[in-house]
Amino acid sequence: MLPNRSDFPTNFTFGAATAAYQIEGSAFGNAGPSHWDSFAATPGNIADNSGGARACDHYHLWETDLDLVRDAGFDAYRFSTNWARVMPDGRKLNPQGLDFYDRLVDGMLQRGLQPFLTLYHWDLPAALADQGGWRNRDIAAWFADYAKTVQARLGDRLASTATLNEPWCIAWLSHFLGHHAPGMRDIRAAARAMHHVLLAHGQGVQVLRSEGARNLGIVLNFETSHPADDSLAAQQSADRQDAIYNQWFIRAIVGQGYPEAALDGLQPYLPSGWQDDMDLIAAPLDWLGVNYYTRNLHGHSPGLWPNDRPGTGPLPKTQMGWEIRPEGLTEFLLRLSRDHAGDLPILVTENGMALAPAKDIRDDADRVVFIGDHLRAAKAAMDQGVNLQGYFYWSLLDNYEWAHGYGPRFGLVHVDYDTLARTPKASWHAFRDMLG
C-alpha cells in the first residue's frame, strides 16, 4: 500500500513524531505544572476527564520507544522538550529535566536516529500562565531564555530545531475558540497571542543563531478552507478563515506582513507598536515545517467577526471527525512554494490519522491506506518542483490527544493505557517494509 522508498530521493528523511506532554508523564522527574495540567483538572475541558500526569510513561520507557522508531527503519525522530520539565517555574532550571533529554538525544544517536527537536509543543509552565502567558509580551524573552538553555545542553547533537509547533493552536484555538489551554474566548487575548507567539519565535531564532544553532525552522499547521456553498458570504467566510489559519503566520515569517482579511478583525486588539516587531519575526529560516490533516467548509454566521459557520465535507472521516483529503497536502505544498517559501526546504512534520482500534488492535488497514495516499500526494508536489525534504508521521504512539483525552488513536504503535504495553500495528509494519 505504501510507495517504495526508492520513489523518493536518497537524502529524503522519513521520521515519526511525538510531543512531550502527550507521552512523557508530567508527574515524573520534578517537572513543574503546565497550563495543560490545570486545564485538564478543570471539569468539562477534557472529553474523558483525563490528564497527562502519566500519559504513556515515555519518561521511563523511552528506550523501548526509541527501539520502535529504529526498528521501523525511520531516519529521524521528532520530539519536543517540555518547558515545564526543563524550567518548572518557567525560569529556574531543573537539572533532572535536562538530564532526561540528554539521555534521550544520546539514545537517538546510539540508534542511528537524527534528533529533530521542537522547543515548544504547548506545555507552558503554569507560573508563566499566571503572568499572562502568551498575552504578555515578556513571554518572548522568557522563551528566548528557555531556548538558549536547551541549546546549550543539547545543541551539539541536534539535527534540527524548531522553535514552536502550530502557532495557530497556541494562539487562536486556545485564546479565541477556547478549546485548548488556557481555554479563553477573548478576541483581545487572541490578537495578542497571535502576535506574541511570532515575536517569541523571532527572539528565539535570534538567540539560537547567536548560540551557534543550525538548521532552524518553525512548524505551522495548514487546513484547507473551502466555502460551504456558492454564496458570496460563504466565500468571504472561507477567505477570512484562510487568512487567520493559513496566512497569518507564514506571511509574517517570510516578511510579507499580516493578511488584510485577518487584520480587519484583529488590528484593533493587537499590541501597540506591533509593526516594529515584524523585521525580527521575519528572521531567515533554514526550513519550514508543514502539518497537514484535513479540510473544513465555512459558511456565513450572522453577528460578530469573523462570522464563521464551520462544517465538514462529504468525504470519509477519521476518528476525530476530520475529513480525509490527501490532495490538500499537494495543494498546500505547491501554494507554499509558489507564494511564500520559494525554494526554502520544506518538511511535512505531521500528517496522520486517528482510527478507533479494531477487534485485533494490530489491524489498522485504513491508516495504511491514509499514509500511502498522503505520501503519494507529497511526491506529486515534489514532482512539480516543491523542495520537500522529509515526511514525519504523527504519531509514533497512541497518546494523550489533548482535549479529546485518550480516545483518539493516532499511533503506529498501540498503547494499552492500563499496562502501558506497546504493540506495533500494521501501519508500523508497512513502514518497516517500505523503509527496511
N, C-alpha and C positions, 0 to 999 in steps of 0.2 A: 504493500500500500504506500510506502514512503518512497521518494525518489532515491536514486543512487547517490552516494557521496561523490562519485566521480562527475555528477552533473554540476557540481559546484567547484570553484577554484580550490587549488590545493591549500591555500592560506586562509580559506573561509573558516570562521570559528563557529563551532557548534557547542552550545552550553545549556545548562539548566540553571534556573534562578530560584531564589528564596528571599525572604525578608526576616530580619532578626525577631521582631515581636511575634511573628506568626508561627515560629518554630522553636525558639530557644527555651522559653520559660522565663518570664520576667521575675519570678521569685528566687532565682538562683544567682549566686556569685556576687552578692552585695549590690545588685542593680537597684537603682532608685525607682520610685514610681514615675510612670509617664502619664500624660493626659489620657492615654488609652486605658490605663488601669482604672482611672477614676470614671471615665466614660462608660466602661464596661460594668462598673459597680453601681451604675445608676439604673434603676428599673425602667424597662421599656426600650433601652437603647440597643440591646443585642437580642437577636431572634431567639436564642436558646438560653439567655441569661448567663452566658459563659464569659470567660476572660482568658488572657494569655499567661496566667501565672505558671502553668506547666507546659501548655501547648504540646509540642512533640518531644519535649525534653532534649532538643538538639544540644543543649549546653553540656549534657553528659554523654549523649550518643553521637556526637559529631563524627567520630571516626567511622562508625558504621555508615553514616550518611555520605561521607566523602568516598567511601569504598563504592557505594552505589553510583555516584557520579562517574568515578573512574571505570567501573566495570561495565557501564553502559557505552563507553567509548567516547564520552564527551571530552572536548579540548579544554573547557573552561567552566568555572563555577562563579555565578553572580550571586553575591551575598551582601548583606548590609551590616554595619555596626550599629548597635543600639546606643543612642546618645545618652539615655538614662543609665545604661550599664557602664559606659566609659566615664561619665560625669553624673553621678546620682542627683546632684542638685543643679546640674547644668553648667557648673563652673569648676568644681573641685574634682580632681582626678581620683578614680577608683582603680588602684593598680591591679586588682584581681580581674577587673573587666578587660583591661588592655592585655593582660596575660592570656586570657581566653582567646582573644582574637590573634594574638601572636602565635599560639599553638595551632589555631585554625588555619592561618595562612601557611605556616610551615607544613601542616598536614596536606594542604593542596599541592604544594610544590613537591613533596615527597611522592605524591601520586601522579605527578606529571600534569597537574591541572593549573591553568592560568587563573590567578585570583583577580576577579573583576569586582571591585568594591563600590558600593553605593553608601555614601556617608549618612544620608537621612532617608529613611523609609517610614516616616510618620510617628516615630516614638519620641515625642518632645518631652523632656523632663517636666514633671508636674510643677516643680519650683519655678520654671520659666513660664509655664502657662499661667501661674499665679501673677506673674508680672505683665500679663497681656499677650504672651506668646507671639504669634505671627501678626498681631495687631500693633505690636510695639516695634518701632524702628530699630531699637537696640538689638533686636534678635539677629540682625545681620552681623554685628560684631561678635555676639555670642557664638554664632555658627562658625565664623571665621576662626575663633579660638579653638573650638572643637575640631575643626578640620585640620588646623595646624598640629594639634596634639596627636591625632590619629596618623597623620602623615609622618610625623617624627618617629613613630613606633613601627609602622607597617610599610611606609612608602618605598623602602628599598627593595621590596619583594612583590609589589603590586604590578600587574599587567596594565591596569586601567583604574581610574577613579571617576565616579560620577558624583556630583555634588548632591543632587536631590532626585527623588523619584516622584513623578507625577505632580507637579505644582498645582494643576487644576484640582486634584483631590485635596491637597494640603489647604488650598485657599477657598475654592468655590464650594465643593462638595461638603466641606466641613464648617464653613462660616456663613454661607448663603442658604444652601439646601439643608444643612444640619444633620446629614446622615452619618458623618464621621466625627471623631473627636476634633474640636471641643464641643461640637453639636450646637453651633449657633445658627440663627436665621436672622442676619443683620447685614444690610447692604453696606453700611459704613465699615463694619468689621471685615466684610468680604473684600471690599475695594482695597483696604489697607493690606490685607493678607495677600491679595493678588499682586501688589507692588512689592511688599517686603520680602516675599519669597524669592522674587527675582533679584532684589538687592542683596539678599543673603547669598544667592548663587554667585553674583558678581564679586562680592567681597571674598567669598570662598575661593573662587578661581584665582583672584589676586594673591591671596596669601599662599595658596598651594603652589603657584608658579614661583613665588619668592623663596619657597622652601625646596625647590628643585623637583616638584612633582611633574610627571609627564603623562601624556595620553589622558587628558581631562575631557570630560563631557558632562551631559545632563540627560536625564531620561524624562521624556514627555509622553503623555498618552494622547491618542487621537481617536476620535469616534465619528463615523460618518453621520452627517446631519442632513437629512432629506426632508422636503415638505410632505406633510401628511395628506395633502390634497392639491388640487390645481389652483387654489385661490392665491391671490397676491399676498394676503395676510399670512398664509401658511409659509409661503416662500420667504417672507420677511422674518418670520419667527425662526425658520431654519437658518437663515443667514446670520441672525443675531447669535444663535447658539454656536454656529461655526466660528464666529468671531471670538466668543467667550472661551470656548473649549479648545478649538484647533489653531487659532491665530494669535491670541494674546501673548502667549509665552514664546513661541518660535519667532514671531516678528520682533519682539523686544531683544531676544538673544542674538539675532543676526543684524541688529541695528536698523530695523525697519519701522520702529515705533509701534505704539499700540493701535489696534484697528478702530476706526471711527465707529463702527456699528456697536462695539462694546463700550467705547468711551462715552457714547450718548447717554448711557445709564450710569456709568461708574465715575466719570470725571468729577462730578460734584463731591464725591466722597473720598477721592484719592488724597493722600497727604500733601500738604503744601510743598512746593518745590520738587515734586516728583520728577519733573522734566530734567532736573540737574543730575539725576542718577542714571540716565539712560546710556550714557557712554560706558560707565562701569558695568552695567548689566550686559552690554554687548561685547565684553571681553572675548577675544578669539578663543575658540574651542578646537579640539583635535578630533572630535567625533560627536555625533548626535544619536541618542537612544530613542527608539520608537516602540511604544507599547500599543498594540492594536488588538481589539477584541470583537467589536460589534458595530452596528448601525442603530440609530434611533430616528424615528419620524417625528416631526414637530408641526403642530397646528397652532392656531391663534387662541389665546386665552384673554378675555377682556380684563381690564383692571390695570394693575401696576406693571411697569417694565420688569422683566423682559417679555411679558405677555406670552409665555410659552406653555403649550399643552403637549407634553411628550407622550410618545407611544412607540410600539414596536411594529415591525413589518411582518409580512406573511411567511417568511422563510422559517425553517426549523430552528428551534431554540435549544440553548444549553440548560443545565440545571439551574442556572442563575436567571433564566428567562431572557438571556441575551440572544439576539438573532445571529445566526451563523452566515456570514457573508464574506468568503475569502477574497473575492475580487476587490473588496475595500482596501485590503493591505496593498495590493498592486497600485490602486489609485492614490493612496496616501504617499507611498514611496515615490511615485512619479511626481506628484504635486510638490512634495518637499524638495526634491531635487531641482525641479523647474523654478519654483517660486521663492525658495528660501535658502536651502543648503548648498546649492550648486554641486560641486564635486567633493564637499565635505564627507568623509566616511560616515556611513550610517550603519547602526546595528539594530536589528529587531531584538530589543531587550526583554520584551514579554509578549507572549502570544500563547493562549491556552484555553482549555475548555473544562468547565465544571460538569461532572457527569455523576449521577447517582449510581452507587455500586449495584452490580448485578448479583444474582444468587452466588455466582463464582466471582469473588472480589477481584480476581485477576483479569476478568473479561471486561475490557473497555474498547471494543472494536470501533465504536463511534468516535472515540478520541483518536484512534489511529487514522481514521479517515480525515478527521479535522486537521491533524498535523500534516498529513500528506497534502491536502488541498492548500493549506497555507504556505507550506514550503514551495509548492509549485507557483503560488501567487507571488512569493518573494523572488523566485527565479525569473518569473515573467518580467518583473521590474528590472532586474539585473540585465536581462536580455535587451531591454530598452535603454540601457545606459546608466542606471542608478548605481552609485558606488556603495553597494551594500556589502558589508564585510563579515556579517555574523548573524546568527539566529539563536536565541535563548528561549527554551520552552519554560512556561510558567504552569506548574511549579514542579520541582523535584518531588515534593511530599504533599500528600493531603495535609491541610494545616488549618489554623485559625483564620477564618475568612472574614475578619473584621466584624462589621455589624450583623453579618449573616451567621456568625458563630461557627460551629464545627459541622454544619450540614453540608455545604457545597464541597465537592472533592475535585480539586484541580490536578492532583498529583499523578505523576508517572508511577509512584510507589504508594500503595495503600498503607495507611497508618491505623492500627487498632488503638483507639484512644484510651481503652482500659488497660491493655497490656503493653502498649507502645511498640508492638511488633510491626516490622516493616515487611511488606510483601510486594515485590515488583509486579506491575500489571503488564498486559500485552503491549501497551504503548512503550514501556521501558524496554521490553524485549525487541520491539520494532526498531527503536533507536539503536540498540546494540547490534542488530542485524545490519542496519544501514551503515553504522559508523565503525564497526569492528574490522 
